[in-house]
Amino acid sequence: MIELSSRDGVRKFSNYFWLAMLCLLAFTAIAPLFFIFAYLLVRGWAGLSFAFFTEIPKPVGEVGGGMANAITGSLVLMGLSTVFGVPLGLACGMALSELKKSAIAKMLRISIDLLTSVPSIVIGLFAYALVVVPMRGYSAWAGGFALSIVMVPIVARSTEEILKLVPASIHEAGLALGLPRWKVLIRLILPGVRAGVTTGILLALARVSGETAPLLFTAFSNSFGYRGLSAPTASLPVQIYTYATSHDETWRQLAWTGALVLVFVVFCLNLVTRILTRRTV
């Protein structure tokens, strides 16, 4: 009995020790995230005001101004990237799910994996050569196109994974009713996994909302507000980069505030994604 009790004590000690080690490692992994949030909150909170969201930037040396042009531009660019990227990503995801192990699906899967690993600055150069040069100018069209390329593999992969969770019996039931395969997929399967597909789209939006490199070559920026889809368009990431490298103290403060707003938006998108994922599962 004494030997058994001592073994029990060793097991409990070992269990508590490794549990403490796991908690320590988990805290070490997430601590940088909290430090970043805290630092941005300290540096960026002072610049938060109504004017930040409603006014365009003022020239160097003048106090005040905001990032209304960058906020509007980011919304426009994210909207365009959604319009361009989501349908193509959904189509690729559905093809991967339906064709499964066919040669086409294998080639498509390899292409999507390669596209995922391509640096965003290379995507920006590609969009510059394909859209900016023929249009002879920077534009929101080019920026939305570049961001949509970044979105496609994320939407495709998430769509494929969520469609894998659908029982085969649902496919078979639709086909048994005489429906074509594409109708089964569009009208029967996709409505049932709407939350999962939306999760993938939100995840892709969170990914592209902070992209800077592709927009430097495509949408560029401007300080005069939104001028149309065919004109250079400001965005939060590019304007934060421009202001952060400035010698003007007002601009640097706006850069910190813009970074705080951008991180908060990305955090909210990820939070909504987590909630939708939990409901889907």
N, C-alpha and C positions, 0 to 999 in steps of 0.2 A: 504493500500500500504506500509506503514511504517513497519507493522508487517510482511508482506511478505518479504520485503527487509531484515529485521533482521534475519528471518529464512534462507534466502539465504546465508547470511554471515556466519551463524553458520554451515550450510552444507558445504560451501567452506572451512571454517577453519578445520572442522572435516576431510574432504577429504584430504587436504594438510598435516594435522597432521599424519593421518594413513599412507599416502603415504611416508612421511619422516620416520616413524617408520619401514615400510617395507624395505626401502632402507638401514636403519641403521642395521636391522637384517640381510639383505642379505650381507652387507659388513662384518659384524661380522662373518658370516658363511664362507666367502671365504678369509678373511684376513689371517688365518693361512696358507693357501695354498701359498699365495704370500710371506709370511714371510719365509716359507720353501724354495721356489724357490730362493729368494734373498740371504738367508743365504748360500745355497749350491753354488750359483754363486760366492759369495765372497770367500768362503773357497776352492772351487774346481777349480776356473778358473786358478789359478797359476800353476796347474799341467797339464793343457791341452797342449799337444804338439804332434808332429807326432810320437815321440817315444812311447807315451802312447798307441797308437793304433797298433804299429808294433813290440814292444819289449816285451819279457817275463820278469817276475819279477827277480830282482837281489837279492842276499843274503842280510841279515840284515847288516847294516853298510855301504853298498855301495850305492853311489848316482846314481840316474837314474833308468832305467827300466820302464816297462809299464804293461799293462794288456791285451796284445794280446791273451794270452792263455785263459783268462776268457771270452773275447769277442767272440773268436772262439767257445769256449765251450758252451756259452749261445746260440749262433746261432744253434749249433748242437742239443742241448737239446730242443730248441723250435721247430726245424724241426721235431725231433722224436716225440715230444708230439703232434704236428699237425697231423703227419701220423697216430699215434695210436688213438688219441682222437677225431679228427674231424669226421671220418666216423661213429664211434659209436655214437657220439653226434647227428649227422644228422639223423641216423637211429632211435634213441630214439625220437627225435623231430618229425619226420614224423609219427612214430607210435602213439604218443600222439595226433597228429593232425587228423589222419585218424580214429583211434579207438574211439576217443572222450570219451564217458562216459561208455565204456565197463569196465569190471572187470580188464582186463589186463592193460588198460590205467590208471585206478585208482591205481593199485599196482605199476606201473612204475612211476607214478607221485609222489607217496609217497617215493619211493626209491630215486628218483632224488632229492627231497627236503631234505631227510636225508643226502644224499651224499654232498649236498651243505653246510650243517651245520657241517659236520665232520671237525675237526681241521686238518690243513695241516700236522702237525707233526705226527698225527695218520696215515695219508695216507703214509707218509714216512716210518713209522714202518711197515705198511702192505707191501709196495713194498720191503722193506728190507727182510722181511720173505719170500716173494714170488719169488723174483728175485735175490737179492744179495746172500742170503744163498745158494741156489742151484748152482749159478754160482761161488760161493766161491771167491767173490771179488766185489768191487765197479766198476760201469761201466756207460757209457752213456746210455746203454739200460735201466738200472734200473732207472736212473734219468728221461729219457723220459717217461717211463711207469708211474712213480709217478706223473709227471706233467700232463700227459694225463688224469689221474683220476680227477684231479682238473678241467680240461677243459670240460669234458663230460657234467656235469649238465648245465654249462653256454651255451654251444653250443646247447644242447637239448632244453632248455627253450627259447632261442632266435629264434631257428628254428620253434618251435611250435607257438610262438606269430606271427612271420611273415607269416606263412602259414594260420593263422586264418584270415588274411586280404585279402586273395584271395577269390573272389566271388564264390559262390557255382555253378553259371552258367558255369564256366570254367570246373569244375569237370564234370558236367552233360553233357557238350558238348563233352568232351573226351570220356566219357562212352557211349554216344549215337552213336559215330563212331565205337563202338565195341572194343575199346582199353581196355586191362586189367587195373585194378585200379593202379597197380604198374607202368605201362608204362605212365599212365596219370600223375602220381606224378613225375616220374623221367624225362620224356621228355617234359612235357607240363607245369607243375606247377613250378618246381625248376628253370628252366632257366628264368622264369619271375620274380622270387624273388631273383635272384643272388646277387644283391646289399645288400639286407637285410641279407641273409645268411652270406655273407662276413663280414658284420658288426658284427654279433655274433662271428665269428671266430676271428676277430681282437680284440674284447672285451675280449675274453678268453685268447688270447696271451698276452694282456696287463696285465691281472690278474696273469698269471703264470710267467711272465718275472721277477717279483720281489720276487718270492718265494725262501725262504732260507731253512726252516726246512726240507722239503722232500728231498732236495739235500744233506743235511748233512748225511743222512742215505743211500743214493743210489749212486749218482755220486761222492760224496765226493769232492776232488779237487786234483790238482797237479800244480807244478810250472815249468813244463818243456814243455809246449805246448801240442797240441792235439796229443794223442798217439793211437787213434782208438776207436771204439765204445765199445770195451770190456775192456778198461782201465779206471781208475779214470779220471774224466773230470772236469776241473775247470769251474766256472760260476761267473758272475759278483756279484750276491748277496752274495755267500759264500766267495768270495775273499774280498769283501768289509768288511764283518764281521770279517774275519781273520786279515786284515790290521788295521781295526779300533781298535781292542783290542790289537794291538802291542805297544811296547814301542819305536819303531823306528820312528823318525819324518818323514822320507821319506815315509815309508809305510803308515803312517797316512794321509799324503798329498795325496797319491795315492788313499786311501780309499775315501776321500772327492771328488776327481775328478771322481772316479768310480761311486759314488752316484749321482753326477751331470749328468753324461752320462746316467745312468740308468733311472733317473727321466725324462730326456729329451726324451729318447726312449719311455717310457710309455706315456708321454704327446703327442708325435707325433701319437702314435697308437690310443689314445683316440680322438685326433683331426680328424684323418682320419675317425674314427668310427662316429663321429658327422656329418661330411660332407656326408658320405654315408647314414646315417639315414635321413638327411634332404632331400636328393635326392629320397630316397625310399618313404618317406611320401608325 
